[in-house]
């Protein structure tokens, strides 16, 4: 467990040095945990916003190049995100789950979605989507 924490810090630092983000709007921090030492459940991967797909692929390439023979599984149900939002003239910084971030970022494109549209676009399991939508309302 402590090895995972130390390895995550080192990996994050090495990634930040090797692949500085060009975009000031998006920053990725990853915690790498050894499967089997931590409780986990099988949750399907959600559809990440396009801004994060590029960064997550970059991290995957970086990590797998340094640690050949390993496999990465993204656990989006366990992540957190800080999102800057503007409602009218007021600005807010929201600390939300990865699922909530995926939902909120869709509203950069449109102002209204049905529940089914959100489910199709995010690929978040129905029960999880319902929980995250309720907590945001």
MDTraj code that builds the backbone (N, CA, C; nanometers):
import mdtraj as md
import numpy as np

residues = "UNK UNK UNK UNK UNK UNK UNK UNK UNK UNK UNK UNK UNK UNK UNK UNK UNK UNK UNK UNK UNK UNK UNK UNK UNK UNK UNK UNK UNK UNK UNK UNK UNK UNK UNK UNK UNK UNK UNK UNK UNK UNK UNK UNK UNK UNK UNK UNK UNK UNK UNK UNK UNK UNK UNK UNK UNK UNK UNK UNK UNK UNK UNK UNK UNK UNK UNK UNK UNK UNK UNK UNK UNK UNK UNK UNK UNK UNK UNK UNK UNK UNK UNK UNK UNK UNK UNK UNK UNK UNK UNK UNK UNK UNK UNK UNK UNK UNK UNK UNK UNK UNK UNK UNK UNK UNK UNK UNK UNK UNK UNK UNK UNK UNK UNK UNK UNK UNK UNK UNK UNK UNK UNK UNK UNK UNK UNK UNK UNK UNK UNK UNK UNK UNK UNK UNK UNK".split()
xyz = np.array([
    [0.0822, -0.1181, 0.0000],
    [0.0000, 0.0000, 0.0000],
    [0.0875, 0.1258, 0.0000],
    [0.1856, 0.1320, 0.0875],
    [0.2731, 0.2487, 0.0927],
    [0.3588, 0.2579, -0.0327],
    [0.3917, 0.1429, -0.0897],
    [0.4675, 0.1405, -0.2148],
    [0.3855, 0.2049, -0.3256],
    [0.2549, 0.1767, -0.3312],
    [0.1670, 0.2360, -0.4315],
    [0.1624, 0.3879, -0.4182],
    [0.1547, 0.4348, -0.2957],
    [0.1479, 0.5790, -0.2725],
    [0.2775, 0.6458, -0.3184],
    [0.3903, 0.5867, -0.2821],
    [0.5203, 0.6411, -0.3226],
    [0.5372, 0.6349, -0.4746],
    [0.4997, 0.5213, -0.5333],
    [0.5096, 0.5049, -0.6784],
    [0.4197, 0.6052, -0.7515],
    [0.3007, 0.6295, -0.7004],
    [0.2093, 0.7263, -0.7621],
    [0.2684, 0.8661, -0.7620],
    [0.3265, 0.9044, -0.6491],
    [0.3887, 1.0380, -0.6411],
    [0.5036, 1.0504, -0.7398],
    [0.5884, 0.9507, -0.7431],
    [0.7035, 0.9521, -0.8342],
    [0.6577, 0.9530, -0.9789],
    [0.5602, 0.8692, -1.0119],
    [0.5093, 0.8620, -1.1487],
    [0.4463, 0.9945, -1.1901],
    [0.3678, 1.0544, -1.1022],
    [0.3044, 1.1831, -1.1328],
    [0.4090, 1.2916, -1.1561],
    [0.5104, 1.2929, -1.0734],
    [0.6174, 1.3915, -1.0881],
    [0.6939, 1.3699, -1.2186],
    [0.7281, 1.2449, -1.2475],
    [0.7992, 1.2131, -1.3715],
    [0.7160, 1.2481, -1.4944],
    [0.5861, 1.2210, -1.4885],
    [0.4972, 1.2523, -1.6008],
    [0.4885, 1.4032, -1.6220],
    [0.4759, 1.4782, -1.5134],
    [0.4673, 1.6242, -1.5243],
    [0.5951, 1.6820, -1.5841],
    [0.7093, 1.6237, -1.5510],
    [0.8371, 1.6702, -1.6056],
    [0.8521, 1.6305, -1.7526],
    [0.8182, 1.5058, -1.7846],
    [0.8370, 1.4546, -1.9206],
    [0.7333, 1.5079, -2.0185],
    [0.6133, 1.5329, -1.9721],
    [0.5034, 1.5741, -2.0604],
    [0.4309, 1.6951, -2.0024],
    [0.4953, 1.8105, -2.0045],
    [0.4260, 1.9282, -1.9502],
    [0.3018, 1.9581, -2.0340],
    [0.1932, 1.9941, -1.9676],
    [0.0704, 2.0221, -2.0407],
    [0.0821, 2.1554, -2.1114],
    [0.0406, 2.1547, -2.2352],
    [0.0412, 2.2772, -2.3158],
    [-0.0837, 2.3593, -2.2878],
    [-0.1846, 2.2949, -2.2387],
    [-0.3141, 2.3576, -2.2185],
    [-0.3301, 2.3956, -2.0719],
    [-0.3454, 2.5228, -2.0436],
    [-0.3622, 2.5678, -1.9053],
    [-0.4996, 2.5323, -1.8501],
    [-0.5895, 2.4898, -1.9369],
    [-0.7256, 2.4608, -1.8953],
    [-0.7406, 2.3222, -1.8331],
    [-0.6558, 2.2274, -1.8712],
    [-0.6722, 2.0891, -1.8266],
    [-0.5424, 2.0383, -1.7665],
    [-0.5537, 1.9781, -1.6499],
    [-0.4379, 1.9186, -1.5830],
    [-0.4794, 1.7804, -1.5343],
    [-0.3929, 1.6837, -1.5520],
    [-0.4242, 1.5462, -1.5151],
    [-0.3326, 1.4998, -1.4024],
    [-0.3917, 1.4462, -1.2972],
    [-0.3169, 1.3838, -1.1888],
    [-0.3713, 1.2432, -1.1726],
    [-0.2824, 1.1454, -1.1722],
    [-0.3233, 1.0057, -1.1693],
    [-0.2645, 0.9377, -1.0468],
    [-0.3432, 0.8518, -0.9847],
    [-0.2956, 0.7663, -0.8762],
    [-0.2906, 0.6241, -0.9312],
    [-0.1746, 0.5629, -0.9278],
    [-0.1577, 0.4268, -0.9780],
    [-0.1594, 0.3319, -0.8589],
    [-0.2528, 0.2384, -0.8609],
    [-0.2679, 0.1433, -0.7514],
    [-0.2533, 0.0016, -0.8041],
    [-0.1952, -0.0839, -0.7245],
    [-0.1781, -0.2231, -0.7628],
    [-0.3092, -0.2976, -0.7426],
    [-0.3576, -0.3584, -0.8493],
    [-0.4809, -0.4354, -0.8418],
    [-0.4598, -0.5524, -0.7461],
    [-0.5539, -0.5763, -0.6584],
    [-0.5421, -0.6865, -0.5632],
    [-0.5095, -0.6380, -0.4231],
    [-0.4421, -0.5235, -0.4118],
    [-0.4116, -0.4681, -0.2797],
    [-0.5194, -0.3712, -0.2333],
    [-0.6002, -0.3246, -0.3263],
    [-0.7020, -0.2242, -0.2978],
    [-0.8386, -0.2811, -0.3366],
    [-0.9417, -0.2462, -0.2610],
    [-1.0754, -0.2940, -0.3003],
    [-1.1170, -0.2272, -0.4318],
    [-1.1730, -0.3064, -0.5216],
    [-1.2216, -0.2477, -0.6455],
    [-1.3407, -0.3257, -0.6961],
    [-1.4157, -0.2627, -0.7818],
    [-1.5279, -0.3287, -0.8454],
    [-1.5157, -0.3033, -0.9948],
    [-1.5749, -0.3897, -1.0719],
    [-1.5678, -0.3753, -1.2163],
    [-1.6763, -0.2772, -1.2594],
    [-1.6337, -0.1622, -1.3081],
    [-1.7252, -0.0600, -1.3555],
    [-1.6839, -0.0258, -1.4979],
    [-1.7801, -0.0234, -1.5916],
    [-1.7422, 0.0085, -1.7294],
    [-1.6847, 0.1494, -1.7395],
    [-1.5941, 0.1668, -1.8333],
    [-1.5298, 0.2965, -1.8562],
    [-1.6332, 0.3950, -1.9099],
    [-1.6339, 0.5144, -1.8543],
    [-1.7235, 0.6170, -1.9062],
    [-1.6542, 0.6886, -2.0225],
    [-1.7301, 0.7682, -2.0948],
    [-1.6729, 0.8458, -2.2048],
    [-1.6181, 0.9760, -2.1480],
    [-1.4890, 0.9872, -2.1474],
    [-1.4255, 1.1086, -2.0965],
    [-1.4428, 1.2223, -2.1956],
    [-1.4430, 1.3463, -2.1465],
    [-1.4465, 1.4606, -2.2374],
    [-1.3235, 1.4594, -2.3278],
    [-1.3381, 1.5134, -2.4473],
    [-1.2280, 1.5107, -2.5440],
    [-1.1024, 1.5765, -2.4883],
    [-1.1184, 1.6746, -2.4019],
    [-1.0031, 1.7420, -2.3427],
    [-0.9186, 1.6462, -2.2600],
    [-0.9811, 1.5437, -2.2031],
    [-0.9086, 1.4491, -2.1186],
    [-0.8623, 1.3234, -2.1918],
    [-0.9248, 1.2914, -2.3011],
    [-0.8867, 1.1701, -2.3751],
    [-0.7409, 1.1777, -2.4178],
    [-0.7004, 1.2909, -2.4722],
    [-0.5624, 1.3080, -2.5180],
    [-0.4637, 1.2939, -2.4019],
    [-0.4929, 1.3592, -2.2906],
    [-0.4027, 1.3525, -2.1749],
    [-0.3965, 1.2123, -2.1145],
    [-0.5099, 1.1449, -2.1052],
    [-0.5089, 1.0108, -2.0472],
    [-0.4321, 0.9139, -2.1371],
    [-0.4433, 0.9291, -2.2680],
    [-0.3671, 0.8450, -2.3614],
    [-0.2173, 0.8739, -2.3478],
    [-0.1841, 1.0007, -2.3324],
    [-0.0437, 1.0404, -2.3148],
    [0.0136, 0.9768, -2.1880],
    [-0.0656, 0.9777, -2.0790],
    [-0.0198, 0.9167, -1.9542],
    [-0.0041, 0.7659, -1.9714],
    [-0.1014, 0.7026, -2.0367],
    [-0.0936, 0.5580, -2.0593],
    [0.0342, 0.5211, -2.1326],
    [0.0635, 0.5936, -2.2410],
    [0.1845, 0.5680, -2.3189],
    [0.3092, 0.5862, -2.2332],
    [0.3117, 0.6937, -2.1552],
    [0.4246, 0.7230, -2.0667],
    [0.4428, 0.6113, -1.9645],
    [0.3350, 0.5719, -1.8991],
    [0.3419, 0.4711, -1.7924],
    [0.3823, 0.3344, -1.8473],
    [0.3199, 0.2935, -1.9562],
    [0.3472, 0.1600, -2.0105],
    [0.4861, 0.1505, -2.0723],
    [0.5400, 0.2625, -2.1154],
    [0.6772, 0.2627, -2.1659],
    [0.7747, 0.2418, -2.0497],
    [0.7450, 0.3009, -1.9356],
    [0.8321, 0.2881, -1.8186],
    [0.8118, 0.1548, -1.7458],
    [0.6935, 0.0970, -1.7564],
    [0.6601, -0.0261, -1.6836],
    [0.6032, -0.1280, -1.7810],
    [0.6905, -0.1851, -1.8610],
    [0.6464, -0.2817, -1.9619],
    [0.5884, -0.4059, -1.8971],
    [0.4852, -0.4593, -1.9605],
    [0.4213, -0.5802, -1.9102],
    [0.3073, -0.5522, -1.8135],
    [0.2896, -0.4279, -1.7764],
    [0.1786, -0.3937, -1.6868],
    [0.0573, -0.3515, -1.7697],
    [-0.0548, -0.3411, -1.7013],
    [-0.1788, -0.3031, -1.7676],
    [-0.2448, -0.1952, -1.6828],
    [-0.2991, -0.0950, -1.7480],
    [-0.3701, 0.0107, -1.6766],
    [-0.5199, -0.0064, -1.6961],
    [-0.5936, 0.0120, -1.5884],
    [-0.7389, 0.0134, -1.5940],
    [-0.7846, 0.1427, -1.5289],
    [-0.8563, 0.2233, -1.6021],
    [-0.9045, 0.3500, -1.5483],
    [-1.0272, 0.3251, -1.4626],
    [-1.0268, 0.3792, -1.3421],
    [-1.1382, 0.3667, -1.2481],
    [-1.2063, 0.5028, -1.2337],
    [-1.2852, 0.5390, -1.3331],
    [-1.3484, 0.6717, -1.3343],
    [-1.4476, 0.6908, -1.2201],
    [-1.4983, 0.5818, -1.1665],
    [-1.5925, 0.5938, -1.0552],
    [-1.5236, 0.6356, -0.9258],
    [-1.3906, 0.6353, -0.9233],
    [-1.3170, 0.6695, -0.8017],
    [-1.2460, 0.8044, -0.8100],
    [-1.2582, 0.8725, -0.9230],
    [-1.1830, 0.9947, -0.9445],
    [-1.2534, 1.1206, -0.8971],
    [-1.1766, 1.2269, -0.8906],
    [-1.2268, 1.3596, -0.8543],
    [-1.1750, 1.4603, -0.9561],
    [-1.2459, 1.5718, -0.9677],
    [-1.2049, 1.6768, -1.0601],
    [-1.2417, 1.8125, -1.0016],
    [-1.1593, 1.9107, -1.0297],
    [-1.1920, 2.0493, -0.9972],
    [-1.2311, 2.1159, -1.1277],
    [-1.3523, 2.1685, -1.1313],
    [-1.4070, 2.2265, -1.2532],
    [-1.4379, 2.3729, -1.2278],
    [-1.3923, 2.4582, -1.3184],
    [-1.4279, 2.5998, -1.3115],
    [-1.5548, 2.6185, -1.3932],
    [-1.6551, 2.6771, -1.3300],
    [-1.7840, 2.6944, -1.3967],
    [-1.8295, 2.8385, -1.3859],
    [-1.9090, 2.8772, -1.4831],
    [-1.9666, 3.0119, -1.4815],
    [-2.1170, 2.9969, -1.4982],
    [-2.1906, 3.0514, -1.4028],
    [-2.3364, 3.0542, -1.4089],
    [-2.3768, 3.2005, -1.4130],
    [-2.4194, 3.2452, -1.5308],
    [-2.4477, 3.3870, -1.5485],
    [-2.3178, 3.4642, -1.5399],
    [-2.3121, 3.5590, -1.4498],
    [-2.1895, 3.6381, -1.4338],
    [-2.1017, 3.5869, -1.3206],
    [-2.1514, 3.4931, -1.2431],
    [-2.0749, 3.4411, -1.1294],
    [-1.9883, 3.3229, -1.1713],
    [-1.8678, 3.3171, -1.1142],
    [-1.7749, 3.2070, -1.1402],
    [-1.7594, 3.1241, -1.0139],
    [-1.7469, 2.9938, -1.0357],
    [-1.7352, 2.8996, -0.9250],
    [-1.6260, 2.7987, -0.9558],
    [-1.5673, 2.7433, -0.8519],
    [-1.4796, 2.6282, -0.8679],
    [-1.5464, 2.5131, -0.7936],
    [-1.5807, 2.4089, -0.8681],
    [-1.6538, 2.2962, -0.8134],
    [-1.5616, 2.1761, -0.7987],
    [-1.5690, 2.1103, -0.6856],
    [-1.4957, 1.9855, -0.6655],
    [-1.5982, 1.8742, -0.6818],
    [-1.5840, 1.7967, -0.7896],
    [-1.6850, 1.6982, -0.8268],
    [-1.6191, 1.5638, -0.8567],
    [-1.7008, 1.4611, -0.8707],
    [-1.6499, 1.3307, -0.9106],
    [-1.6201, 1.3337, -1.0605],
    [-1.5470, 1.2346, -1.1077],
    [-1.5169, 1.2259, -1.2507],
    [-1.6460, 1.2137, -1.3308],
    [-1.7398, 1.1356, -1.2817],
    [-1.8681, 1.1225, -1.3510],
    [-1.9383, 1.2580, -1.3607],
    [-1.9418, 1.3327, -1.2519],
    [-2.0065, 1.4635, -1.2538],
    [-1.9354, 1.5591, -1.3492],
    [-1.8018, 1.5508, -1.3559],
    [-1.7265, 1.6335, -1.4490],
    [-1.7674, 1.6017, -1.5927],
    [-1.7788, 1.4723, -1.6241],
    [-1.8182, 1.4314, -1.7596],
    [-1.9560, 1.4875, -1.7942],
    [-2.0474, 1.4847, -1.6983],
    [-2.1821, 1.5380, -1.7202],
    [-2.1763, 1.6890, -1.7397],
    [-2.1091, 1.7579, -1.6488],
    [-2.1031, 1.9042, -1.6557],
    [-2.0371, 1.9550, -1.7837],
    [-1.9333, 1.8865, -1.8281],
    [-1.8615, 1.9335, -1.9467],
    [-1.9459, 1.9227, -2.0728],
    [-2.0465, 1.8358, -2.0735],
    [-2.1369, 1.8290, -2.1877],
    [-2.2130, 1.9601, -2.2066],
    [-2.2356, 2.0312, -2.0972],
    [-2.3124, 2.1551, -2.1041],
    [-2.2330, 2.2713, -2.1647],
    [-2.1075, 2.2459, -2.2013],
    [-2.0331, 2.3437, -2.2805],
    [-2.0817, 2.3426, -2.4254],
    [-2.1465, 2.2329, -2.4653],
    [-2.1925, 2.2173, -2.6029],
    [-2.3400, 2.2505, -2.6207],
    [-2.4229, 2.2125, -2.5242],
    [-2.5675, 2.2344, -2.5294],
    [-2.6176, 2.2730, -2.3914],
    [-2.7359, 2.3351, -2.3874],
    [-2.7904, 2.3758, -2.2574],
    [-2.8897, 2.2766, -2.1998],
    [-2.9376, 2.1816, -2.2800],
    [-3.0359, 2.0854, -2.2310],
    [-3.0041, 1.9452, -2.2816],
    [-3.0254, 1.8479, -2.1941],
    [-3.0118, 1.7061, -2.2288],
    [-3.1198, 1.6287, -2.1562],
    [-3.1652, 1.5207, -2.2169],
    [-3.2533, 1.4288, -2.1450],
    [-3.1629, 1.3324, -2.0681],
    [-3.2202, 1.2604, -1.9741],
    [-3.1442, 1.1617, -1.8976],
    [-3.0850, 1.0564, -1.9921],
    [-3.1657, 1.0106, -2.0882],
    [-3.1176, 0.9089, -2.1831],
    [-3.0027, 0.9616, -2.2687],
    [-3.0096, 1.0878, -2.3086],
    [-2.8996, 1.1468, -2.3857],
    [-2.7716, 1.1505, -2.3027],
    [-2.7842, 1.1896, -2.1766],
    [-2.6672, 1.1925, -2.0880],
    [-2.6091, 1.0532, -2.0716],
    [-2.6954, 0.9553, -2.0582],
    [-2.6496, 0.8168, -2.0418],
    [-2.5774, 0.7687, -2.1675],
    [-2.6307, 0.7987, -2.2844],
    [-2.5677, 0.7578, -2.4100],
    [-2.4342, 0.8277, -2.4317],
    [-2.4291, 0.9566, -2.4019],
    [-2.3077, 1.0340, -2.4276],
    [-2.1957, 1.0043, -2.3289],
    [-2.2306, 0.9782, -2.2030],
    [-2.1276, 0.9570, -2.1014],
    [-2.0928, 0.8104, -2.0804],
    [-2.1833, 0.7208, -2.1159],
    [-2.1652, 0.5764, -2.0935],
    [-2.1558, 0.5417, -1.9446],
    [-2.2069, 0.6300, -1.8601],
    [-2.2099, 0.6049, -1.7158],
    [-2.3259, 0.5087, -1.6888],
    [-2.3034, 0.4036, -1.6087],
    [-2.4128, 0.3112, -1.5775],
    [-2.5336, 0.3858, -1.5201],
    [-2.6526, 0.3417, -1.5578],
    [-2.7778, 0.4108, -1.5234],
    [-2.7889, 0.4445, -1.3744],
    [-2.7664, 0.3486, -1.2864],
    [-2.7805, 0.3745, -1.1426],
    [-2.6793, 0.4776, -1.0936],
    [-2.5562, 0.4690, -1.1444],
    [-2.4530, 0.5670, -1.1063],
    [-2.4905, 0.7059, -1.1568],
    [-2.5377, 0.7121, -1.2813],
    [-2.5763, 0.8409, -1.3396],
    [-2.6880, 0.9045, -1.2579],
    [-2.7841, 0.8226, -1.2189],
    [-2.8959, 0.8734, -1.1395],
    [-2.8452, 0.9330, -1.0068],
    [-2.7553, 0.8611, -0.9391],
    [-2.7005, 0.9094, -0.8115],
    [-2.6260, 1.0422, -0.8288],
    [-2.5449, 1.0504, -0.9337],
    [-2.4662, 1.1718, -0.9541],
    [-2.5513, 1.2892, -0.9991],
    [-2.6540, 1.2632, -1.0752],
    [-2.7460, 1.3699, -1.1167],
    [-2.8229, 1.4239, -0.9957],
    [-2.8693, 1.3339, -0.9109],
    [-2.9437, 1.3764, -0.7916],
    [-2.8561, 1.4610, -0.7011],
    [-2.7304, 1.4211, -0.6833],
    [-2.6436, 1.4971, -0.5930],
    [-2.6083, 1.6348, -0.6489],
    [-2.6215, 1.6532, -0.7803],
    [-2.5901, 1.7850, -0.8392],
    [-2.7128, 1.8775, -0.8438],
    [-2.8321, 1.8213, -0.8165],
    [-2.9515, 1.9057, -0.8240],
    [-2.9917, 1.9583, -0.6897],
])
top = md.Topology()
chain = top.add_chain()
for i, resn in enumerate(residues, 1):
    res = top.add_residue(resn, chain, resSeq=i)
    for name in ("N", "CA", "C"):
        top.add_atom(name, md.element.get_by_symbol(name[0]), res)
traj = md.Trajectory(xyz[None], top)
